[in-house]
Amino acid sequence: MRLFIAVPLPKDVQRAVWSVQEELLRESTAGRFVPQGNHHITVRFLGESNALADIADAMHEAVKDARPFLLRLGELGSFSHGGARTSYLSAVGDLDELYRIKETLDAALSDRGLIGAKNRLVPHITLARAVEHGDLSRIAIPNTAFTVRSIVLFESTNEHGRMVYTPVHTETF
């Protein structure tokens, strides 16, 4: 199973993200855009694994002292990987709690032999990959905030050329 752990987005936030992505699509000449409903904030990509019980235990450990926290949509940005650009919408707000959860999660996963090197978390919502566009300063970002109360383990599958993310386990705090 191809797995990742993420912060899910409430429906109203998904709609706000979708509106930004539609504007990005109008301003772009190429790219693979994230399907509606697939937006999230990745906390940890796990890759291929069947260790569901160990992952669920690690997630439980990561959030046992967590408290709900507030995030909001930030600015448009992009990462470059070998010339290809990934466009995203940043997530800003009470990031200290998110970073603490990520650090505890990484330690718990590492203790169970499920991850190697720890990676740095850059809280964002991916909008498009291999995207080509010009100036995006005209795109308005909705002032949308939300309270994070859970992390979710998702399975990622390719169904007829479309990525489908299925929740496998949720830890609420």
Accessible surface in RSA format (square Angstrom, percent):
REM  Atomic radii and reference values for relative SASA: ProtOr
REM  Chains: A
REM  Algorithm: Lee & Richards
REM  Probe-radius: 1.40
REM  Slices: 20
REM RES _ NUM      All-atoms   Total-Side   Main-Chain    Non-polar    All polar
REM                ABS   REL    ABS   REL    ABS   REL    ABS   REL    ABS   REL
RES MET A   1    65.94  34.2  42.94  28.4  23.00  54.8  39.19  33.3  26.75  35.4
RES ARG A   2   106.72  44.8 104.25  53.1   2.47   5.9  20.20  27.6  86.52  52.4
RES LEU A   3     0.00   0.0   0.00   0.0   0.00   0.0   0.00   0.0   0.00   0.0
RES PHE A   4    10.32   5.2  10.32   6.4   0.00   0.0  10.32   6.3   0.00   0.0
RES ILE A   5     0.00   0.0   0.00   0.0   0.00   0.0   0.00   0.0   0.00   0.0
RES ALA A   6     0.00   0.0   0.00   0.0   0.00   0.0   0.00   0.0   0.00   0.0
RES VAL A   7     0.62   0.4   0.62   0.6   0.00   0.0   0.62   0.5   0.00   0.0
RES PRO A   8    45.22  33.0  38.26  34.9   6.96  25.3  40.32  33.3   4.90  30.5
RES LEU A   9     8.04   4.5   0.00   0.0   8.04  20.2   0.76   0.5   7.28  19.6
RES PRO A  10    53.72  39.2  40.37  36.8  13.35  48.5  52.97  43.7   0.75   4.7
RES LYS A  11   144.21  70.4 139.79  85.8   4.42  10.5  94.04  84.6  50.18  53.4
RES ASP A  12    73.35  51.4  66.77  66.5   6.59  15.6  29.13  68.6  44.23  44.1
RES VAL A  13     0.00   0.0   0.00   0.0   0.00   0.0   0.00   0.0   0.00   0.0
RES GLN A  14    32.00  17.9  30.54  22.3   1.45   3.5   6.98  14.9  25.01  19.0
RES ARG A  15   148.45  62.3 141.58  72.2   6.87  16.4  69.13  94.5  79.32  48.1
RES ALA A  16    13.64  12.5   7.02  10.8   6.62  15.1  13.02  18.3   0.61   1.6
RES VAL A  17     0.00   0.0   0.00   0.0   0.00   0.0   0.00   0.0   0.00   0.0
RES TRP A  18    62.92  25.2  62.92  30.5   0.00   0.0  55.49  29.6   7.43  12.1
RES SER A  19    48.57  41.0  45.43  60.6   3.14   7.2  39.72  84.6   8.85  12.4
RES VAL A  20     1.36   0.9   0.42   0.4   0.95   2.3   1.36   1.2   0.00   0.0
RES GLN A  21     4.44   2.5   4.44   3.2   0.00   0.0   1.89   4.0   2.55   1.9
RES GLU A  22    66.82  38.4  65.76  49.7   1.07   2.5  10.15  19.6  56.68  46.3
RES GLU A  23    63.62  36.5  63.62  48.1   0.00   0.0  17.42  33.7  46.20  37.7
RES LEU A  24     0.00   0.0   0.00   0.0   0.00   0.0   0.00   0.0   0.00   0.0
RES LEU A  25    98.91  55.1  93.41  66.8   5.50  13.8  93.41  65.6   5.50  14.8
RES ARG A  26   160.77  67.5 124.90  63.7  35.87  85.4  70.21  96.0  90.56  54.9
RES GLU A  27    55.64  31.9  40.71  30.8  14.93  35.6   6.31  12.2  49.33  40.3
RES SER A  28    20.74  17.5   1.02   1.4  19.72  45.4   1.09   2.3  19.65  27.5
RES THR A  29   120.41  85.6  83.09  84.2  37.32  88.9  83.80 112.6  36.61  55.3
RES ALA A  30    42.32  38.9  29.27  45.2  13.05  29.7  41.38  58.3   0.94   2.5
RES GLY A  31    31.43  38.8   0.00   N/A  31.43  38.8   2.36   6.5  29.07  65.1
RES ARG A  32   151.38  63.6 144.60  73.7   6.78  16.2  80.79 110.4  70.59  42.8
RES PHE A  33    46.61  23.3  22.50  13.9  24.11  62.7  22.99  13.9  23.62  67.6
RES VAL A  34    11.51   7.6   8.29   7.5   3.22   7.8  10.55   9.2   0.96   2.6
RES PRO A  35    35.59  25.9  27.68  25.2   7.91  28.8  35.59  29.4   0.00   0.0
RES GLN A  36    99.13  55.4  86.99  63.6  12.14  28.9  29.13  62.0  70.00  53.1
RES GLY A  37    44.30  54.6   0.00   N/A  44.30  54.6  20.27  55.6  24.03  53.8
RES ASN A  38    12.22   8.4   9.49   9.2   2.72   6.6   2.06   4.9  10.16   9.8
RES HIS A  39     7.75   4.2   0.70   0.5   7.04  18.0   1.70   1.8   6.04   7.0
RES HIS A  40    30.80  16.8  27.30  19.0   3.49   8.9  17.50  18.0  13.30  15.5
RES ILE A  41     0.25   0.1   0.25   0.2   0.00   0.0   0.25   0.2   0.00   0.0
RES THR A  42    46.04  32.7  39.38  39.9   6.66  15.9  25.41  34.1  20.63  31.2
RES VAL A  43     3.03   2.0   0.00   0.0   3.03   7.3   0.04   0.0   2.99   8.1
RES ARG A  44    18.14   7.6  17.14   8.7   0.99   2.4   0.99   1.4  17.14  10.4
RES PHE A  45    92.02  46.0  84.94  52.6   7.08  18.4  84.94  51.5   7.08  20.3
RES LEU A  46    25.60  14.3   2.47   1.8  23.14  58.2   4.42   3.1  21.19  57.0
RES GLY A  47     9.90  12.2   0.00   N/A   9.90  12.2   9.90  27.2   0.00   0.0
RES GLU A  48   128.93  74.0  99.25  75.1  29.68  70.7  62.33 120.6  66.60  54.4
RES SER A  49    23.86  20.2  13.23  17.7  10.63  24.5  20.00  42.6   3.85   5.4
RES ASN A  50   118.91  82.0  93.88  90.7  25.03  60.3  32.75  78.8  86.16  83.3
RES ALA A  51    30.09  27.7  17.46  26.9  12.64  28.7  28.95  40.8   1.15   3.0
RES LEU A  52    59.88  33.3  57.23  40.9   2.64   6.6  57.48  40.4   2.40   6.5
RES ALA A  53    76.53  70.4  64.40  99.4  12.14  27.6  72.29 101.8   4.25  11.3
RES ASP A  54    59.30  41.5  58.66  58.4   0.64   1.5   1.89   4.4  57.41  57.3
RES ILE A  55     0.73   0.4   0.73   0.5   0.00   0.0   0.73   0.5   0.00   0.0
RES ALA A  56    20.23  18.6  19.27  29.7   0.96   2.2  19.58  27.6   0.65   1.7
RES ASP A  57    75.39  52.8  71.55  71.2   3.85   9.1   8.24  19.4  67.15  67.0
RES ALA A  58     0.00   0.0   0.00   0.0   0.00   0.0   0.00   0.0   0.00   0.0
RES MET A  59     0.00   0.0   0.00   0.0   0.00   0.0   0.00   0.0   0.00   0.0
RES HIS A  60   105.11  57.4 105.11  73.1   0.00   0.0  73.97  76.2  31.15  36.2
RES GLU A  61    56.64  32.5  53.56  40.5   3.09   7.3  13.40  25.9  43.24  35.3
RES ALA A  62     0.36   0.3   0.00   0.0   0.36   0.8   0.00   0.0   0.36   1.0
RES VAL A  63     6.56   4.3   3.54   3.2   3.02   7.3   3.54   3.1   3.02   8.2
RES LYS A  64   136.69  66.7 101.32  62.2  35.37  84.2  62.44  56.2  74.25  79.1
RES ASP A  65   113.72  79.7  85.46  85.1  28.26  66.8  30.05  70.7  83.67  83.4
RES ALA A  66    15.88  14.6   0.00   0.0  15.88  36.1   0.00   0.0  15.88  42.1
RES ARG A  67   128.02  53.7 127.21  64.8   0.81   1.9  62.44  85.3  65.57  39.7
RES PRO A  68    61.46  44.8  47.38  43.2  14.08  51.2  47.50  39.2  13.96  86.8
RES PHE A  69     6.31   3.2   0.22   0.1   6.09  15.8   6.31   3.8   0.00   0.0
RES LEU A  70    98.44  54.8  95.59  68.4   2.85   7.2  95.59  67.1   2.85   7.7
RES LEU A  71     0.48   0.3   0.00   0.0   0.48   1.2   0.48   0.3   0.00   0.0
RES ARG A  72   109.10  45.8 109.06  55.6   0.04   0.1  22.66  31.0  86.44  52.4
RES LEU A  73    10.09   5.6   0.12   0.1   9.97  25.1   0.12   0.1   9.97  26.8
RES GLY A  74    11.00  13.6   0.00   N/A  11.00  13.6   8.02  22.0   2.98   6.7
RES GLU A  75   133.09  76.4 131.99  99.9   1.11   2.6  46.99  90.9  86.11  70.3
RES LEU A  76    36.94  20.6  12.48   8.9  24.45  61.5  12.59   8.8  24.35  65.5
RES GLY A  77    24.46  30.2   0.00   N/A  24.46  30.2  22.66  62.2   1.80   4.0
RES SER A  78    51.20  43.3  24.03  32.1  27.17  62.6   2.22   4.7  48.98  68.6
RES PHE A  79    54.89  27.5  50.64  31.4   4.24  11.0  54.89  33.3   0.00   0.0
RES SER A  80    87.77  74.2  58.32  77.8  29.45  67.8  31.31  66.7  56.45  79.1
RES HIS A  81   120.64  65.9 107.94  75.0  12.69  32.5  81.71  84.2  38.93  45.3
RES GLY A  82    93.82 115.7   0.00   N/A  93.82 115.7  47.42 130.1  46.39 103.9
RES GLY A  83    78.32  96.6   0.00   N/A  78.32  96.6  40.26 110.5  38.06  85.2
RES ALA A  84    46.19  42.5  38.30  59.1   7.90  18.0  44.79  63.1   1.41   3.7
RES ARG A  85    77.62  32.6  75.35  38.4   2.26   5.4  10.03  13.7  67.59  41.0
RES THR A  86    19.37  13.8  19.37  19.6   0.00   0.0   8.07  10.8  11.30  17.1
RES SER A  87     0.52   0.4   0.52   0.7   0.00   0.0   0.33   0.7   0.19   0.3
RES TYR A  88    31.93  14.9  31.93  18.2   0.00   0.0   2.71   2.0  29.22  36.0
RES LEU A  89     0.00   0.0   0.00   0.0   0.00   0.0   0.00   0.0   0.00   0.0
RES SER A  90    23.01  19.4  23.01  30.7   0.00   0.0  20.10  42.8   2.91   4.1
RES ALA A  91     2.99   2.7   0.25   0.4   2.74   6.2   0.25   0.4   2.74   7.2
RES VAL A  92    45.03  29.6  45.03  40.8   0.00   0.0  45.03  39.1   0.00   0.0
RES GLY A  93    47.75  58.9   0.00   N/A  47.75  58.9  24.20  66.4  23.55  52.7
RES ASP A  94    45.71  32.0  35.31  35.1  10.40  24.6  22.86  53.8  22.85  22.8
RES LEU A  95    37.27  20.8  35.50  25.4   1.77   4.4  35.50  24.9   1.77   4.8
RES ASP A  96   114.47  80.2 107.69 107.2   6.77  16.0  32.06  75.5  82.41  82.2
RES GLU A  97    17.21   9.9  15.21  11.5   1.99   4.7   1.59   3.1  15.61  12.7
RES LEU A  98     0.14   0.1   0.14   0.1   0.00   0.0   0.14   0.1   0.00   0.0
RES TYR A  99    89.47  41.8  86.33  49.1   3.15   8.2  66.93  50.3  22.55  27.8
RES ARG A 100    86.73  36.4  81.40  41.5   5.33  12.7  69.02  94.3  17.71  10.7
RES ILE A 101     0.48   0.3   0.48   0.4   0.00   0.0   0.48   0.3   0.00   0.0
RES LYS A 102    11.32   5.5  11.32   6.9   0.00   0.0  11.32  10.2   0.01   0.0
RES GLU A 103   124.84  71.7 120.26  91.0   4.57  10.9  36.79  71.2  88.05  71.9
RES THR A 104    37.87  26.9  33.54  34.0   4.33  10.3  26.16  35.1  11.71  17.7
RES LEU A 105     0.00   0.0   0.00   0.0   0.00   0.0   0.00   0.0   0.00   0.0
RES ASP A 106     3.87   2.7   3.87   3.9   0.00   0.0   0.15   0.4   3.72   3.7
RES ALA A 107    40.28  37.0  38.52  59.4   1.76   4.0  40.28  56.7   0.00   0.0
RES ALA A 108     0.19   0.2   0.00   0.0   0.19   0.4   0.19   0.3   0.00   0.0
RES LEU A 109     0.00   0.0   0.00   0.0   0.00   0.0   0.00   0.0   0.00   0.0
RES SER A 110    47.30  40.0  34.76  46.4  12.54  28.9   3.09   6.6  44.21  61.9
RES ASP A 111   118.50  83.0  79.96  79.6  38.55  91.1  26.85  63.2  91.65  91.4
RES ARG A 112    76.94  32.3  50.89  25.9  26.05  62.0  26.09  35.7  50.85  30.8
RES GLY A 113    66.65  82.2   0.00   N/A  66.65  82.2  33.51  92.0  33.14  74.2
RES LEU A 114    44.04  24.5  21.56  15.4  22.48  56.5  25.02  17.6  19.02  51.2
RES ILE A 115    24.42  13.9   4.57   3.4  19.84  47.8  13.78   9.9  10.63  28.9
RES GLY A 116    61.58  75.9   0.00   N/A  61.58  75.9  41.17 113.0  20.41  45.7
RES ALA A 117    93.50  86.0  64.44  99.4  29.05  66.1  75.94 106.9  17.56  46.5
RES LYS A 118   123.78  60.4  94.26  57.8  29.52  70.3  55.72  50.2  68.06  72.5
RES ASN A 119    77.50  53.4  64.06  61.9  13.44  32.4  35.64  85.8  41.86  40.5
RES ARG A 120   201.61  84.6 170.28  86.8  31.33  74.6  81.20 111.0 120.41  73.0
RES LEU A 121    17.36   9.7   7.79   5.6   9.57  24.1   9.47   6.6   7.89  21.2
RES VAL A 122    45.42  29.9  39.75  36.0   5.67  13.7  40.88  35.5   4.54  12.3
RES PRO A 123    10.14   7.4   7.54   6.9   2.60   9.5   7.65   6.3   2.49  15.5
RES HIS A 124    36.91  20.2  34.85  24.2   2.06   5.3  22.30  23.0  14.61  17.0
RES ILE A 125     0.06   0.0   0.06   0.0   0.00   0.0   0.06   0.0   0.00   0.0
RES THR A 126    23.56  16.8  19.26  19.5   4.30  10.3   8.06  10.8  15.50  23.4
RES LEU A 127     0.00   0.0   0.00   0.0   0.00   0.0   0.00   0.0   0.00   0.0
RES ALA A 128     0.00   0.0   0.00   0.0   0.00   0.0   0.00   0.0   0.00   0.0
RES ARG A 129    96.69  40.6  96.69  49.3   0.00   0.0  26.08  35.6  70.61  42.8
RES ALA A 130    39.97  36.7  29.66  45.8  10.31  23.4  32.58  45.9   7.39  19.6
RES VAL A 131     3.22   2.1   0.00   0.0   3.22   7.8   0.00   0.0   3.22   8.7
RES GLU A 132   100.15  57.5  99.78  75.5   0.37   0.9  30.24  58.5  69.90  57.1
RES HIS A 133    26.16  14.3   6.36   4.4  19.80  50.6  12.85  13.2  13.31  15.5
RES GLY A 134    53.30  65.7   0.00   N/A  53.30  65.7  41.18 113.0  12.12  27.1
RES ASP A 135    95.62  67.0  74.80  74.4  20.82  49.2  42.92 101.0  52.70  52.6
RES LEU A 136    25.91  14.4  18.64  13.3   7.28  18.3  19.67  13.8   6.24  16.8
RES SER A 137    92.09  77.8  52.88  70.6  39.22  90.3  51.50 109.7  40.59  56.9
RES ARG A 138   168.83  70.9 135.93  69.3  32.90  78.3  79.21 108.3  89.62  54.3
RES ILE A 139    13.52   7.7   1.75   1.3  11.77  28.4   2.99   2.2  10.53  28.6
RES ALA A 140    85.18  78.3  66.20 102.2  18.98  43.2  74.92 105.5  10.26  27.2
RES ILE A 141    51.52  29.3  25.65  19.1  25.86  62.3  25.73  18.5  25.79  70.0
RES PRO A 142    43.56  31.7  30.19  27.5  13.37  48.6  42.44  35.0   1.11   6.9
RES ASN A 143   142.46  98.2 104.98 101.4  37.48  90.3  38.60  92.9 103.86 100.4
RES THR A 144    21.55  15.3  17.93  18.2   3.62   8.6  12.60  16.9   8.95  13.5
RES ALA A 145    49.31  45.3  28.24  43.6  21.07  47.9  28.46  40.1  20.85  55.2
RES PHE A 146    12.21   6.1   4.73   2.9   7.49  19.5  12.21   7.4   0.00   0.0
RES THR A 147    48.40  34.4  33.25  33.7  15.15  36.1  11.00  14.8  37.39  56.5
RES VAL A 148     4.01   2.6   0.70   0.6   3.31   8.0   4.01   3.5   0.00   0.0
RES ARG A 149   135.40  56.9 130.89  66.7   4.52  10.8  43.31  59.2  92.09  55.8
RES SER A 150    17.66  14.9  17.15  22.9   0.51   1.2   4.44   9.5  13.22  18.5
RES ILE A 151     0.41   0.2   0.41   0.3   0.00   0.0   0.41   0.3   0.00   0.0
RES VAL A 152     8.76   5.8   8.76   7.9   0.00   0.0   8.76   7.6   0.00   0.0
RES LEU A 153     0.49   0.3   0.49   0.4   0.00   0.0   0.49   0.3   0.00   0.0
RES PHE A 154    23.44  11.7  23.44  14.5   0.00   0.0  23.44  14.2   0.00   0.0
RES GLU A 155    38.39  22.0  38.35  29.0   0.04   0.1   0.09   0.2  38.31  31.3
RES SER A 156    10.13   8.6   5.28   7.0   4.85  11.2   2.63   5.6   7.50  10.5
RES THR A 157    45.35  32.3  40.71  41.3   4.63  11.0  44.15  59.3   1.19   1.8
RES ASN A 158   100.78  69.5  69.78  67.4  31.00  74.7  25.49  61.3  75.29  72.8
RES GLU A 159    88.45  50.8  81.08  61.3   7.37  17.5  26.70  51.6  61.76  50.4
RES HIS A 160   194.56 106.3 147.95 102.8  46.61 119.2 111.22 114.6  83.34  97.0
RES GLY A 161    72.82  89.8   0.00   N/A  72.82  89.8  32.07  88.0  40.75  91.3
RES ARG A 162   109.55  46.0 105.97  54.0   3.58   8.5  53.97  73.8  55.58  33.7
RES MET A 163    63.03  32.6  61.16  40.5   1.88   4.5  48.60  41.3  14.44  19.1
RES VAL A 164    38.00  25.0  37.63  34.1   0.37   0.9  38.00  33.0   0.00   0.0
RES TYR A 165    48.13  22.5  29.76  16.9  18.38  47.8   8.06   6.1  40.07  49.4
RES THR A 166    63.84  45.4  62.53  63.4   1.32   3.1  49.18  66.1  14.67  22.2
RES PRO A 167    85.50  62.3  67.30  61.3  18.20  66.2  67.50  55.7  18.00 111.9
RES VAL A 168    54.82  36.1  21.31  19.3  33.51  80.7  27.28  23.7  27.54  74.7
RES HIS A 169    55.75  30.5  49.26  34.2   6.49  16.6  36.59  37.7  19.16  22.3
RES THR A 170    67.74  48.2  46.64  47.3  21.10  50.3  31.46  42.3  36.28  54.8
RES GLU A 171    22.70  13.0  21.66  16.4   1.03   2.5   1.58   3.1  21.11  17.2
RES THR A 172    97.00  69.0  72.46  73.5  24.54  58.5  54.06  72.6  42.94  64.9
RES PHE A 173    35.34  17.7   2.76   1.7  32.58  84.8  28.16  17.1   7.18  20.5
END  Absolute sums over single chains surface
CHAIN  1 A     8874.6       6787.3       2087.3       4580.9       4293.7
END  Absolute sums over all chains
TOTAL          8874.6       6787.3       2087.3       4580.9       4293.7
